Amino acid sequence: MLKEQRRFRIFSLCLALAACSFQSPATPSATVAGSPAPVAEEQAGPGKVSINQATAEMLAEAMNGVGLKKARSIVEYREQYGPFTSVEQLAEVPGMGTSLVERNVSRLTL
């Protein structure tokens, strides 16, 4: 029963993320010489942090309920298993739970 509830929650989050990805950005990103490509900025979205590129310090600052120790666990997991394929995959990181991921899904991107 709990597995089904977890699957439903993850499915619901995926639908919500898919719906958000179809929204166009409010303003185009400005390009400065030596800065990352505008596409990377648009993918991250305003105020969002990439779980595949951020440092532990950046993750700890951006995520609600995540301190430096859990943020380091996220980075170590990413280094050991490769890039995340979905934000919901964070629930697999030791010390992270589904509710913590749900609380932070709007602050994160791949």
N, C-alpha and C positions, 0 to 999 in steps of 0.2 A: 504494500500500500504506500509506504513512504517513497519507494523508488518511483512509483507512478506520479506522486505529487511532485517529486523533484524534476522528473521529466517534463511535466506540465509547466512548471515554473520556468525551466530552461527554454522550453518551446515558446512560452509567452514572452520571455525576454528577447528571444531571437526575432519574433514578430515585431516587437517594439523597436528593436535596433534597425530592422529592415525598413520600417516605416520612417524612421528618422533619416536614413541614408538617402531617401528620395527627396528630401527637402533641399532646396538650393541655398547656398550661403547668402547672407544678407548683403555683404559687400565683398568684392574680389580682394584677394590678398595682394599686397604690394611686394614687388620683388626688389631686393637690394643686392648689389654685387657681393658675392661671397656667401649669401644666405641660401638656405635650402630651397628647393624648387617649390613653386606655389602649390603644386598638387599635394605635396606632403603636408603643407599647412592646411589645405582645405580638408584633407582626410582627417586630420586631428581635430578640426573644428575649434571654435573659440572656447577657451577655457578647458579643453580636454587634454589629457596626457596620454601618450602612447605607451601601452604596457609592453610593447616590443622594443622600445627605444629609450624609455626613461630610466634615469638612475634611481637608486633606492631613495635618495633624498627627495627627488622630484615626486616619486610615488607617495612617500609618507606625507608630503605637504599637500598633495592633491586629494588624497583619499580620506574619507571620513571613517574613523575607527581603526586606522592603520598607522602604526608607529614605524619607526626605523627598523625594528627587528623583523616585523612582518614584511615590510617593503624589501628588505634584504633577502628574505625567503622567496619572494616573487622573482627577484633578479637571479638568484641561484637556480631556481626551477627553470627559468627561461634559458639560462646558460647550459644547464644539464640536458634539457629535453628539446631545445630549439624554440623558435618563436611561437607565440600563442596563435591559435587559429580562430579563436573567438574570445570575447571578454568573459563569457561564462566559464571558460576553461580555468579561470583563476580559482574556482572552487576546488580544484585538484591540488592546489598548493597547500602544504601542511600549515595549519593555523588559520586558513581562510575557510569560510563557510559560505553556503549559498546565500544566506541573508546578508552577509557582509558584501558579497559581490552585487546583490540586488541593490543595496544601498548606494553603491558607487558606480553603477553601470552608466549613469548619465555623465559622469566625470571622466570616463575612460574611452579609449579607442585603440585599435590595433596599430 
